[in-house]
Amino acid sequence: MRTGEVASQAYVNIQTLRYYERRGLLPEPPRRASGYRVYGPDAVEIVRFIKRAQELGFSLDDIESLFELMAGGPDDCGQVRHLAVDRITQLDARIADLQAMRDSLDRLVATCHLPRAKRHCPLLRALGCDPDRCDPPGTRSNGARA
């Protein structure tokens, strides 16, 4: 496949493909005599994996680590275990944060029928922010709307 075909099927632009190549996330494809890149059939799957992982909150560095683990990781099993356990710990922390945000939104939904002053929405607390010192966007430090 040519660059435009891969980009179209993976729902990204051509510059994204080239960036992934420069980062080493997408293997640089061979070129025809004309200079056009010729991607293999797995290129679309790789790019879709990268985009889906980004949607789930993984950085490109994280995705690089995931690719390393998918390839079997380092030769030393201890290193593989360490990388995998570290990734599990990070995922567990992210899941806990997301669950706290979900619980907070559940509390807001349960009180949304009430007047604004009586609604319960501790989103700032769920994100680890002291509600007495962190103001929501669009408000001033005294709680008034900006």
Secondary structure, DSSP 8 states (H G I E B T S, - for coil): --HHHHHHHHT--HHHHHHHHHHTSS----B-TTS-B---TTHHHHHHHHHHHHHTT--HHHHHHHHHHHTT--SSHHHHHHHHHHHHHHHHHHHHHHHHHHHHHHHHHHHTTS-GGG----HHHHTT--TTT---TTB-TTS-B-
